[in-house]
């Protein structure tokens, strides 16, 4: 067993595919399969199940995955510290982003940071808020940017940026020309909800709670696991939803979607920078945090 094999194993688990993992590490699929087989022989148990063209971790594989992430994170930290000791801007940092910041905010910032520091490898992991928090807790991620304040005491968080949520409807919906709808009217409309663990869903639940309502008062017709899936569902006429303006700005500009206010509903949330309280940040992490804060657009929240 070596760190390279663990890296390949993590790629298989994360992509749920031997072929996609092979593309990511620039190896052939048989070579990736051979490395996984070597790990299974080393530990004496199956780590990956091949089910319906998907590669899913066994219970032993899930256990190994958590420890492998921690080892790989420690490897990256060692490389960064030693490079900084020698006065070099080198090293590797893995940053987590929940769906909205990870898909619509962080990629540009990561790209600009790497242009400024060409010797640095900066990886971006995108998952829902709950998963990013879990990975920071496990030590697999040093930093994360999420769409809801964590409740875990071990996680330190700092507010970064305000985000507006809006009721989003298709461009040909009867409400598309309106600027605002009342909450009782929204409660009668087919609604597409994000999955448990999503920061967007948590923000919707909190806004409804403050308005004396709840998810149970919505006419939920579908629950989807990504913002992209919700956007497509809205465009196909399955229902309406509440999403970040960042996620739909291009569709709204093109007229494919429309974004409205909900009267009496305070649809504002924040993005938070998170890290483990007991983990001393590596020099590269400190440098990236400073760059991130410099690069953020000004908050532009107006009204509910």
N, C-alpha and C positions, 0 to 999 in steps of 0.2 A: 504494500500500500504506500502511495506517495501523494503529495498535494495535487499533482497534475491529475491523477486518477479521481481524486475527490472533486476537483474542479469539473471534470467531465461528468461525473455522477450528478452533481448539482445542476448542470445544464440539462441533463436528461429529465430530472425531476421537474425543473421549472418550465421546460417546453413541452413536457408530456410526449416527447417524440425523440427517437434515436436519430432520425434524419435531420430534424431541425437542430438538435444538439451538435451533430456532426458539422453542419454548416457554420454554426457559431464558433466552433473551435478549429475549423478548417482541417478536419480529418475526414477520412472515409467512414461511412456507416459501419462497415465490418470492424474497423479499428476501434470505434467507440464501443461497439458490442463486446469486443475482446477485453477492453478495459473494465467494463461492468462485470464481465464474467470473472476476471481476475479478482475484483473486489469481493464478489460473492463466494469465490473459493477461499479467499483469505478469511472471511468472517464465518464461513460455513453455513450460510443461509441465503435464500433468495432475497434480493433487494428491490427488483423491478418486476412487475407483472406486465405481460404484453396482452392487452385486452382491446379487441376491436380497433386495431391499428393505433392504440394509445399506450404509452408507457407510464404506468402508474406505480408509485412506490408502495411496497409492502409495509407492514407495520415496522419491520426491522429497518426498511429503507427510510421511513419517516424519522425514526430515531437517529439514524446515521446522518440524515440531511441536516438536522439541527446542529449537531456537533461539527459537521463538515463546514457549514457556514461560519461558525465561530473560528475554526482554524484558518480558513481562508481570509477572514477579516483581520486576524492577528498577523498573518503573513503580509498583508497589504500595509498594515501599520508599521511593521518592522522595516519594510523597504522604504517607506516615507521617512521614518526617523533617521535611518542611516544615511539616506540621501541628503537630508537637511544638515546632518552633522558634517557632511563633506562640502556644504555650501552649494548643493545642487538642487534645482527645482525638478525633482523626479519623484516617482512614487505612484501609488494607486489608491484611489478613494472610491468607495461605493456609496452612493446616496440614494435614499428611498424617496419616492413621491407617490402620494395617493393619486387617484385617477385624474382629478382636474389639474393640480399643480404638476403632476408627473407627465401629463399629456399636453398641456397647453402653456405652461409657464417655465418649467425647469429646462426643457431641451435647448432652448435658445441660450439660456444662461450657461449651461454646461458647455455648449459649443464655443461661446466667447471665452470662457475660462480656459479651455484647452488651447485656443489660439494664442492666448497670452502665455500659457505654460505648455509648450509643445512636448516637453518630456514627461508630462503627467498623463496617466490613464485614469479617466473618471468615468465610472459606470453608473448608469441610472436604472434603478429597479422600480417598476411601476406596479402597484397593487392597491387594493382598497385600504382605507385608513386603518382598519383593525389589523390587517396583515402587516403593514409597515410598522405599526406600534409593536406588534409581537416580535418582529425581526430586530428592532432596536433593543427590546428587552433581552432577547437571546444573544445579543452581541454580534449578530450577522451584519447589521448595518450600524455605522457610527452616527449617521445623521438621517433625519427624515423630514419631509415637509408634508403635512397632512391637513385635512379640511375640518378637523374637529379637535378640540382640546382633549388630551388623554386624561383618563381618570386614574391611571396607575401612578402610585406615589413614586415609583422608581424612575419615572420619566419626567425630565425637566422640559418645559415648553415655553416658547417665546412667541408672541404674536408678531407676524410678519406683514400681513397684507389683508385688507378687507376685500370681500368678494360679494357681488350682488347675485342673487338667485332670481330667476324670473319664471313665470308660467309660460311654457313653450307650447305652441300649437302649430299645425301645418300651415303652409302658406295659403291654402284654399279653405281653411276652417272658417266658419261663420264669425269667429272672434278675431280673425287675423287683422282686421282693420281697427280693432278697439285698442285702447291704451290700458284699460283696467277692467277687471271683472270682480264681482263680489264673491266672497267665500262660499255662501250658500249655493250660488250657481255652479261654482267649480265642483262642489260636492256631488252634483248630479251628473257630472261628465265622466266618461271612461278615463281612468287614470293609470299611467304606467309608473311603477315604483322601482327604485333601486333596491339592491339586495341588502340584507343585514350586514353591518360592518362598514357600509358606505358613509363617508362624511356628509355627502349630499343628503342622504336619507336622515341622518341624525339631525341635520340642520332643519329639514322639513318637519320632523317630529317635534323639535323644540319650538319652531315658529307656530305650529298648530297648537301646541300645549299652551303657549302664551296667549293664544286667541281663544282659549277655552274649548278646543276641539282636539281631534286626534286622527291617526291613520285610519282607524276603524270607521270614521265618518266619511272617508273618501270611497268612491266607487272603483276600487282597484280591480283592473282586468288582467294585468300582467305584472310580473316581477322580473327584472332583468339585471344581469351581472356586470354591466358596463355602461358608461355614458354613451358610447357609440351605438350600442344596441338600443338604448332608449331613443336616441336621435332617429335611428332608422325606423323604429316603431311609430314615432310621431309622424314622420314623413309618409309612412304607409297607411296612416289613418287608424291605427290601432287605438290610440288614445292621446291624451295630453300628459304633460309632466312638468315638474319643476326642476330646472337645471341652472348651472352657472352660466352667466353671460359669456364667459370666456369660451365655453364649449360650443356655443351656437352662433358666435358673432359672424362667421363666414356665411352660414346658411341664412341668417337673418338679412345680411347685406344683399344676398342673392335672391331673396324673396321666397326661398324654399320653406323657411320657418318664420314665425313671428313670436316676439317676446313681449309679455304683458305684465303689469302689476296685478296683485291680488289685493283688493281693498281690505284693510284691516289686518293684513298679514305682513309681519316684519321679516322679509326674506333677505336677510343679510347674515353672512357668516364670515369667519376669518380663517386664514391659513396660518399654521403654526410650525415653527422650527422645533424639532424634538431631538433629544439625545438622552442617553442613560446618565443618571446623576452620578454614578460611581465610576464612570469611565472618563479618564482624562483625555481630552481631545488631542489627536495627533496634530503636528504643525500644519500638515496639508489641509486638515479639516478646518482649522482656525482660519487659514488663508481663504478657503472656499467660502466660509460663512461671511467674512468681510466682503468678498466679491459679490456674493448673493445679495447682501443688504444694499450695496451700492447700485446693483442692477435692477432692483425692484421698481416697478412703476408706482407713482404716488397713489394713495388710496383715493377712490373716487365714488364713495357711497353717497347716494342722494335719496333720501326718503326711505320708505319701507320697501 
